[in-house]
Amino acid sequence: MTSSSTPGRRSVAKGALAGAASLLLGAAPAAPAARDTTRRSDRRAAPLLRLRLPAPSGPYPVGVKTLYLVDSSRNDPWTPEIGVREIMLTVLQPAVPGRGFPPAPQLTPGAAALFTDLCWRIHPQLPKSGVDWAATLTHAWVRASPLPGRRPVLLYSPGGGDARTMGSALAVDLASHGWKVITVDHPGDASEVEFPGPRPGRERVRRTVLLGPPDAATFRTMIDTRVADFRFVLDALHLDRVGVYGHSAGGTAAAQALYEDRRIAAAVNLEGYLDQMDGELLPVARQGTTRPLLLAGTDGFRDARLDRSWAALLAHAGPVAHRQLDNVQHWAFTDYAALVPQLHRAGLMTASGRAAMVGRAGPRVTVHAVRDLVRSFFARHLPR
């Protein structure tokens, strides 16, 4: 049965405040200002802002490792001279409690250096300088031993122009509740992807080809490539009965992959279109689905194209649910929900820039609301 509901601002806020105590948000405090006894030209540069991600809410500590896969049956669609399709993954899963494990950074130093140069080109609201992007730590622990036992697997695909790293907080939270979560980068349209080493045709840290909105041909290539990446990961890791979720173009790919591959048991589309840019509906929207799919959107990002393509899918009888978050914008489904307000408080972003990226609701509302949507859906359809 198709269901649709739109929680109001009060209901979202009420649910979010119940989980606020578990969130550790806010920029790291700056050092006290010293007395100005030097000339302006001799002053030291202001320290770079260090950002924090929210702590997970589940009972398990989370371990993390990185995987590098090569699909020799496909060429890279963006840089054909590479000759193969390469995929980088981060695997997060419940871990055996222990001490002395280092926290994994959100971005490696190499990725952070390129991201510093690219972030404001991809998202013009972000600052050009003033942030130590390499200093942000996740709440996942390197070298922590996985907790014994089989666990259901969730795959994550980021939005176009974003890397898998900008979905770190939600992935860690899901893993802390018992799922094994694999975040997938799609090199070429991801902002930056660092590989174990260089390869002919690319540098060790590969930059995106997307520095603006994609045209119709680019969008089609993005979605086709992402679906193929999902299916390759399922093959390479011998996975079956998994969940997939994704943001924006990643949400589009998650919904279409659900339609194409029966190994995917349930999917969450976090505000991804279900058509091509020329208006052609994707097969999942034309034909519907017999497996559970959640369409999660915001009041800030709705437009005629999104409404039309989602309505086409919702018109079919099937296990498709629609939820909307109010007072929220598109990138609140990512780590920007927590990071952007810190940038705003530090004076590195304008109020209008913050609203354009994540909306007016605070992170204690948005972070909890998004976590609750995704976690409750997979708890019903792919329980731990």
TASUL-V925411 format. One record per residue. RES is the residue in one small letter. PSI is psi as a letter, one per 20 degrees, with the letter a starting at -180 (999 if undefined). D_CENTER is the distance of its C-alpha to the mean C-alpha in Angstrom with 1 decimal. Layout:
RES|PSI|D_CENTER  RES|PSI|D_CENTER
//
This chain:
m|p|28.3  t|p|26.0  s|q|25.1  s|p|23.9  s|q|23.7  t|n|22.6  p|p|22.6  g|r|24.3  r|h|23.4  r|g|25.6  s|h|24.2  v|g|20.6  a|g|22.0  k|g|24.4  g|h|21.8  a|h|19.6  l|h|22.6  a|h|23.5  g|j|20.6  a|h|20.8  a|h|22.9  s|i|20.2  l|p|18.0  l|n|18.9  l|r|17.9  g|q|19.6  a|q|20.4  a|p|22.7  p|q|26.2  a|q|28.1  a|q|31.4  p|q|34.5  a|p|36.0  a|q|39.1  r|p|42.3  d|n|42.5  t|j|45.6  t|r|44.7  r|q|44.8  r|g|41.7  s|i|41.6  d|i|41.6  r|q|38.8  r|q|35.8  a|q|32.5  a|q|30.3  p|q|27.9  l|q|24.3  l|p|21.9  r|p|20.0  l|q|16.9  r|q|16.0  l|q|13.0  p|q|14.1  a|q|15.9  p|q|15.1  s|i|17.6  g|r|18.7  p|i|22.0  y|p|20.9  p|q|20.2  v|p|17.4  g|q|18.2  v|q|16.1  k|r|17.2  t|p|16.2  l|q|17.5  y|p|18.7  l|q|19.8  v|p|22.1  d|o|22.9  s|i|26.5  s|i|27.1  r|q|24.9  n|q|24.9  d|p|22.1  p|h|22.0  w|h|21.3  t|n|23.7  p|h|26.3  e|i|28.3  i|h|25.9  g|i|27.4  v|r|24.8  r|o|21.1  e|q|19.2  i|p|16.0  m|p|14.3  l|q|12.7  t|p|12.0  v|p|13.8  l|p|13.7  q|q|16.7  p|q|19.3  a|q|21.8  v|p|25.4  p|q|26.1  g|r|27.6  r|r|28.1  g|j|27.8  f|p|24.4  p|q|22.5  p|q|19.0  a|p|16.4  p|q|15.3  q|g|11.8  l|p|13.3  t|r|16.6  p|g|19.5  g|g|19.6  a|h|16.0  a|h|16.4  a|g|19.6  l|h|18.3  f|h|15.3  t|h|18.0  d|h|19.8  l|h|17.1  c|g|14.8  w|i|17.6  r|h|18.4  i|g|15.0  h|n|14.7  p|i|18.5  q|h|18.1  l|q|16.9  p|q|19.9  k|h|21.6  s|r|22.7  g|i|23.2  v|p|20.1  d|n|20.0  w|i|16.4  a|i|17.7  a|i|18.7  t|p|15.5  l|q|15.6  t|r|13.4  h|k|15.4  a|q|15.6  w|p|19.0  v|p|20.0  r|j|23.0  a|p|22.9  s|p|24.5  p|q|22.8  l|p|24.4  p|q|26.8  g|q|26.4  r|q|24.4  r|q|21.1  p|q|19.2  v|p|16.2  l|p|12.7  l|q|10.7  y|p|7.0  s|p|6.6  p|r|4.4  g|r|6.8  g|p|10.2  g|i|11.0  d|q|7.7  a|r|7.4  r|h|5.7  t|h|6.8  m|j|4.8  g|k|2.8  s|g|6.6  a|g|8.4  l|g|7.5  a|g|8.0  v|h|11.1  d|g|12.3  l|g|12.4  a|h|14.2  s|i|16.5  h|j|17.7  g|i|18.7  w|q|16.2  k|p|15.6  v|p|11.9  i|o|11.3  t|p|8.1  v|p|9.4  d|q|9.9  h|n|12.0  p|q|14.5  g|g|16.3  d|i|13.7  a|q|11.0  s|g|12.1  e|q|13.6  v|p|14.0  e|p|16.7  f|r|18.9  p|h|21.7  g|r|24.2  p|r|25.2  r|q|26.3  p|p|28.6  g|i|26.9  r|r|24.1  e|r|23.7  r|g|22.1  v|o|19.2  r|p|18.4  r|r|17.4  t|q|16.0  v|i|18.5  l|o|16.7  l|k|18.1  g|r|18.6  p|p|18.2  p|q|18.8  d|a|22.1  a|g|22.8  a|g|23.4  t|g|20.3  f|g|18.2  r|g|20.2  t|g|19.7  m|g|15.9  i|g|15.8  d|g|18.7  t|g|17.3  r|g|14.0  v|g|16.1  a|h|18.5  d|g|15.9  f|g|15.0  r|h|18.7  f|g|19.6  v|g|17.4  l|g|19.1  d|g|22.4  a|h|22.0  l|j|21.0  h|l|23.4  l|q|21.1  d|q|22.3  r|m|21.4  v|r|17.6  g|q|14.9  v|q|11.9  y|q|9.0  g|q|6.8  h|p|6.0  s|c|9.2  a|h|10.6  g|h|8.4  g|h|9.8  t|g|13.1  a|h|13.1  a|g|12.4  a|g|15.3  q|h|17.5  a|h|17.1  l|g|18.2  y|h|21.2  e|h|22.1  d|o|21.7  r|i|23.4  r|i|21.9  i|o|18.8  a|h|20.1  a|q|17.5  a|q|14.4  v|p|12.1  n|o|11.5  l|n|9.4  e|l|11.8  g|p|12.4  y|q|16.0  l|k|18.3  d|r|20.7  q|r|21.4  m|i|22.1  d|j|25.8  g|i|25.5  e|p|25.9  l|q|24.2  l|q|22.1  p|h|24.1  v|h|21.9  a|h|22.8  r|h|26.4  q|h|27.1  g|a|25.0  t|q|23.8  t|i|25.6  r|q|22.6  p|p|20.5  l|p|17.7  l|p|16.1  l|o|15.5  a|p|13.8  g|a|14.4  t|q|15.6  d|h|19.1  g|i|18.1  f|i|16.6  r|p|19.1  d|r|21.4  a|h|24.1  r|g|22.2  l|g|19.4  d|g|22.1  r|g|24.3  s|h|21.9  w|h|20.7  a|h|24.4  a|g|25.5  l|g|23.4  l|i|24.4  a|i|28.0  h|q|28.2  a|p|29.2  g|r|26.5  p|m|24.0  v|p|21.6  a|q|20.6  h|p|19.4  r|q|18.2  q|p|17.8  l|p|16.9  d|q|19.5  n|k|19.7  v|q|16.0  q|r|14.3  h|g|11.4  w|j|8.9  a|i|9.7  f|j|6.9  t|a|4.8  d|i|6.9  y|h|9.2  a|h|10.7  a|h|12.4  l|g|12.9  v|g|14.4  p|h|17.2  q|g|18.2  l|h|18.6  h|g|20.6  r|h|22.8  a|i|23.6  g|j|24.8  l|i|22.4  m|q|21.0  t|r|23.0  a|h|22.8  s|h|22.4  g|g|19.5  r|g|17.8  a|h|18.6  a|h|17.5  m|g|13.9  v|i|13.4  g|a|16.9  r|i|19.8  a|q|18.9  g|r|18.4  p|h|15.5  r|h|17.8  v|g|17.7  t|g|14.2  v|g|12.4  h|g|15.0  a|g|15.0  v|g|11.4  r|g|12.0  d|g|15.3  l|g|14.4  v|g|12.2  r|g|14.4  s|h|17.6  f|g|16.9  f|h|16.4  a|h|19.3  r|h|21.5  h|i|20.7  l|m|19.7  p|q|21.3  r|999|21.4
//
